[in-house]
Amino acid sequence: MSTSGISNKRYRSSLISRLFLFLVTAFPLTGAIDIVFDYSYDTGNYFTDDRKYVMDQVAYAFESRLANESFASLNPDDYSSDLAFYVNTYNPTTKASLNVYTDTATSEGNIMGSPNKVVILLGAKSVGTGSYLAQASSGYGYSGVANGTFLNYWNNTRNSTANFDSVGGAITVNTSFTFYDDTDLTTHTDATTSGHTDFYSTMLHEVGHIMGFSNSWDAWQANKSSNLWTGSNGVAAYNNQSVPIDSASQSHFGSVTEGNVNCACHPSMATSIPINTRYGFSELDFAMLKDIGYSVSTSPSGTNIGGTYTDPDWGGTYYVPVEMTYADWLSPGGSGSGAAGPEPATVFPALAIISLVVLVIRNRRKPRSKLGEIKNIL
């Protein structure tokens, strides 16, 4: 082996390493959990680009704190099982009962139960101003013959008294209300003067239910004693006291005391969201997700271009994580362009570029012989 050959290999290795480092920096691979919004049932086209943009930033608020979380497939076919597993929810536009099976893709190509994905069906329906702002629903069922491997994973890992990991569900927005659809989430004072209920706050709350704020799950019930939350992380975030839980739903906060909420800001999962306010997903909210088994980081991962928001009533100041501006979201390569692709969408072009450049560097003296291989990667 010649000295020249060693030098060339080191150069190529160094170049590839530098390229990889650049691309990882340019395309941050944040969020092990991918919250995917599916608009297959939004036949009334309620979710315009501005609302889809808000939804993607709602997803980022969770994803940026769950970068170390992961879970495997919940498709029985992956466990050699003859069982049919489904998400029991409703059509988010018609409100008709709906079972979404894990082995069937939606018209947008999303599959419930995919590894590291939470698929949420979105839609809207007018149900009157005397009812809810929006409603989330998610339940799971199965029938048939299941082997022990699948049932063990579902009952002891994804849905146990110590852990819950969401598969997804459906959210219906009540079109009887007028929401403030804010496409500049880098500033927040406008949310306190809009005269409407904040769409971001409303949908953040509903996704919180899909992620586990529900009395349906064993892990949630295991952290409660009557109407008090006794989970260690929630208690620590509430000035070392048990957290009041709403007695009616058992899935919201009850009447929390301002002085006990360490962030001095209203938690997202309160029973109501008044007009002219913005509720971020607070440390108290995240603490309770941690109690039901999620791996929650102490601060957001990735690039946060969101500004600070000061709670108009309690005075606490905190960040609202924002992954990208509306203009960047709409631009080519963003998650938008009317499609609102899964978050984060940047890893795939980054890996494609890395693969292409590596092939070109390795075969720069014989580019024609690898042309077919390059085409397949692209």
Secondary structure, 3 states (H helix, E strand, C coil): CCHHHHHHHHHHHHHHHHHHHHHHHHCCCCCCCEEEEECCCCCCCCCCHHHHHHHHHHHHHHHCCCCCCCCCCCCHHHHCCEEEEEEEEECCCCCCEEEEECCCCCCCCCCCCCCCEEEEEEEEECCCCCCCCEEEECEEEEEEECCHHHHHHHHHHHECCCCECCCEEEEEEECCCCEECCCCCCCCHHHHCCCCEEHHHHHHHHHHHHHCCCCCCHHHHHCEECCEECCHHHHHHCCCCCEEECCCCCCCECCCCHHHCCCCCCCCCCCCCCCCCCCCCCHHHHHHHHHCCCCCCCCCCCCCCCCEEECCCCCCEEECCCCCCHHHHHCCCCCCCCCCCCCCCCHHHHHHHHHHHHHHHHCCCCCHHHHHHHHHHC
